[in-house]
Amino acid sequence: MGYTLEGSTGTWEIVCGLEVHAQVISKSKLFSGASAEYGAEPNTQVSFVDAAFPGMLPVINRECVAQAVRTGLGLDAKINLWSRFDRKNYFYADLPQGYQISQFAHPIVGEGVVEVTLSDGSTKQIGVTRLHLEQDAGKSLHDQDPTKSFIDLNRSGVALMEIVSEPDIRSPEEAGAYLTKLRQILRYLGTCDGNMDEGSMRADVNVSVRKAGEDFRTRCEIKNVNSIRFVMQAVEAEAKRQIALWEDGGEVVQETRLFDPSRNETRSMRSKEDAHDYRYFPDPDLLPLVLEPDWVESLKAKLPELPDAKTARFVADYGLSAYDARVLVMEQATADFYETLARGRDAKLAANWMMGDFFAALNRTGRSIDDSPVSAANLGALIDLISDNTINGRIAKEVFEAMVETGEAPGAIVEKKGLRQVTDTGAIDTAVDAVLAANADKVAQYKAGAEKLFGFFVGQVMKAMAGKGNPALVNEALKRKLS
Amino acid sequence: MMFELSLAEARDALRARKISSRELTTAYVGAIEQLNPEINAYITPTPDQALAQANAADTALASGDQGALTGIPLAIKDLFCTKGVRTTAGSKILGPFIPPYESTVTSNLLRDGAVFLGKANLDEFAMGSSNMTSAYGAVTNPWTRRGDNRPLVPGGSSGGSAAAVAARMALGATATDTGGSIRQPAAFCGIVGIKPTYGRCSRWGVVAFASSLDQAGPVARTVEDCAILLGSMSGFDPKDSTSANQPVPDFAAACKRGVKGLRIGVPREYRMDGMAPEIEALWQQGLAWLKDAGAEIVDVSLPHTKYGLATYYIVAPAEASSNLARYDGVRFGARSDGHDLTELYENTRADGFGAEVKRRIMIGTYVLSAGYYDAYYLRAQKVRALILKDFTDVFRDVDALLTPATPTAAFGQGEKMDDPVTMYLNDVFTVPVNMAGLPGLALPTGLDASGLPLGLQVIGRPFDEETVFAVSAALERAAGFSAVPTLRAGA
């Protein structure tokens, strides 16, 4: 058995499913022509449709539908060629229509799957139940005025994909891995930017607990958790709360809860009795959404290579370990950078450079790969300088630091600083002779069998040559003269 | 003389420069001033706008740059949003609402040169069959019973439009029909009204009642006038997803086709128990006229007719309960403040909506709620499909159907108000046509014993308004209906 929690009455298993709301990347909203861009001044991107003025009607945005289909294809899911929009009715100040247009009974995408890799290297399939399109609501701002709430309708009507998983998740780690993988796929597809800070991806977390072999017990839903770390914490906190409740002789009641990260606990928001009756019914303003199989095929043909396929290809084509391949594939931009770097070069050396000095430099400077101070071309040129023996590995690190600082090409730095590697055997012999002469005692010890002193001699020679000696030639000269 | 012209005749006179739009419009503006205090057909007359549009029309006519309706003064049902002109939907809750946009249908009419006399009264949110539910007062039918001056209802919900046209306070008017709201008031006011096929006229900018049933159409004094108006009002609109991408035929030309060789169906289920003998006689007379004109009369069956009203009164309120959720006092219209959001909603909607609207919101909310949805809404949708199938089946065999338009002539203001269900029975002949999305036209063909107009209804295949117009025009010619209402301009 995998991850479990110990209670006073025994061992408990977590059962968790996630509903992820992913904002669709599109120029305009799901049913209106208003801009869907994030961050504009409040109420500047609102059409009369978004504000639900009398007589206004929704018209479906073809690109949003394409994005949902691409996502479905990326999740290996069934694309429903016939789907329908329903109205979900409830009153709130940031819901101008008094209903949200969603897909309740007939979603555009059916069952799919997401494969996650866990920290022990094992993989697990998490089922996707469905994906449907729906409108986002506006935003209520309650902290702008002591007595009034302000409403910003810029987000009202922006397209969301709600992606519902099966209750296949069994640990906080799996929840985190599922979200990470889902976000990665969405970003690869270009269908959602996955930016949880800006709320363009949010998760509702369903949690229950059970003992081994039991059926599902009552679940609670934790609404609107806005980071992967918080989702993982919320799963654990909620599971522990439920275990304590069951073990106390109590009963978990189905309800909606909120996660408070500062206290690492969930709190009741509303009980099942207070739950809305949404009175779903087919939206009579919209016809059923019928997709042409050819159109779906054409979208499929243009899908980018997705992370799993890319990882497999990196292992096969570049001889990378599965772990290294996964790290390099994490972001599309990283993978592209790597492929530019590895093309026509030593692929493993390229991977080592990226995952070592390059990532460290990005971390240190707080830059992303898109605004990296070192371009793939320049890093490649650096590797080329190593491969053609212009510089050695140690000097290369020095050159790389200069590249991070100045953004200059490595060749220019090598020339300017005079870092070109010494391959002149005469010069190397001279340096070796000087070092051996100055360390006659150690030479004697070496010859008496202290072979580990060889490294010392190498170090001394390199030091004498300001690090620029060709390591192979230095080794060769030392071996020759010490034998 | 001005008021004797039909819309087609006025159009010809304008083009021949025998009259000017200014003269015509001034006459109609005068008629509104004279009669509106009594009839209350208009909520918001717009005489200044009308005269300005008339002047522009005269300029266009002078340069030969006229459209299909240049210079023709019309009433606009106050359910169509009109840019810069208050649009109330007959409700207090939209009392202060001035739309910043023009509905597609009224845009089309303006494009063709029409002059707008003002916004016509209606039942609140188009919910009613008597115009008694308007927050802006009842409309009085221009007709009265012989020897009886008590005011009668003009029908509803397009009662203001129908009364305005009947009383010569407009040459024609826009109207809408969800369950009979064009045809029943047309029949009550002795004029012609057509509800075209669902999807023929754009719903964009029309305040929604029940989206799957609402359809705009014209009312006018002749079949041809309706054909001319419908030609301008219709057309595909990409802003309405339910708008049909169908060519707009020459409806007026279809009026001249005749009925020779057409098969006219008589649905036996429309012969109701207790139906007035004069309605039955009117119906038989209509069939006889069509037979004389060369049509073949065929008995047909629409077995699910009896479920029409019950189904309608589930589907329409269900959609309305959701459509009217947007009237919450937050962004536009009237607001009644409260201490918190819920109270704001409650106060705004309690003050803003009238009793009939509240009743339908509650019925609609009920039939959609958990545990009742399957028994009501879902079942109603299944029955609706059966009603449509009834029509589809008979239209394999016949070209059009002829039925009475209403079970009775106009009734008195205040009558039938005690029991909403009695009121709902007015729509028994018209509702199935909406359920099936078909075109239906009502025209006057006779008077009842007290001198009130009675109408027949012609129902056609989807998007076959041309046959409906051909049959209706033949009936109109045969009936030679020339009776006029008591209250009318130029009398």
Boltz contact constraints between the chains, C-beta under 6 A:
constraints:
  - contact:
      token1: [A, 51]
      token2: [B, 331]
      max_distance: 6.0
  - contact:
      token1: [A, 52]
      token2: [B, 326]
      max_distance: 6.0
  - contact:
      token1: [A, 54]
      token2: [B, 207]
      max_distance: 6.0
  - contact:
      token1: [A, 55]
      token2: [B, 81]
      max_distance: 6.0
  - contact:
      token1: [A, 55]
      token2: [B, 205]
      max_distance: 6.0
  - contact:
      token1: [A, 55]
      token2: [B, 206]
      max_distance: 6.0
  - contact:
      token1: [A, 55]
      token2: [B, 207]
      max_distance: 6.0
  - contact:
      token1: [A, 57]
      token2: [B, 204]
      max_distance: 6.0
  - contact:
      token1: [A, 57]
      token2: [B, 240]
      max_distance: 6.0
  - contact:
      token1: [A, 59]
      token2: [B, 241]
      max_distance: 6.0
  - contact:
      token1: [A, 87]
      token2: [B, 322]
      max_distance: 6.0
  - contact:
      token1: [A, 89]
      token2: [B, 322]
      max_distance: 6.0
  - contact:
      token1: [A, 91]
      token2: [B, 345]
      max_distance: 6.0
  - contact:
      token1: [A, 93]
      token2: [B, 330]
      max_distance: 6.0
  - contact:
      token1: [A, 93]
      token2: [B, 341]
      max_distance: 6.0
  - contact:
      token1: [A, 97]
      token2: [B, 326]
      max_distance: 6.0
  - contact:
      token1: [A, 98]
      token2: [B, 325]
      max_distance: 6.0
  - contact:
      token1: [A, 98]
      token2: [B, 326]
      max_distance: 6.0
  - contact:
      token1: [A, 99]
      token2: [B, 322]
      max_distance: 6.0
  - contact:
      token1: [A, 277]
      token2: [B, 369]
      max_distance: 6.0
  - contact:
      token1: [A, 277]
      token2: [B, 370]
      max_distance: 6.0
  - contact:
      token1: [A, 279]
      token2: [B, 368]
      max_distance: 6.0
  - contact:
      token1: [A, 279]
      token2: [B, 369]
      max_distance: 6.0
  - contact:
      token1: [A, 281]
      token2: [B, 368]
      max_distance: 6.0
  - contact:
      token1: [A, 284]
      token2: [B, 211]
      max_distance: 6.0
  - contact:
      token1: [A, 284]
      token2: [B, 212]
      max_distance: 6.0
  - contact:
      token1: [A, 284]
      token2: [B, 319]
      max_distance: 6.0
  - contact:
      token1: [A, 285]
      token2: [B, 211]
      max_distance: 6.0
  - contact:
      token1: [A, 286]
      token2: [B, 241]
      max_distance: 6.0
  - contact:
      token1: [A, 287]
      token2: [B, 241]
      max_distance: 6.0
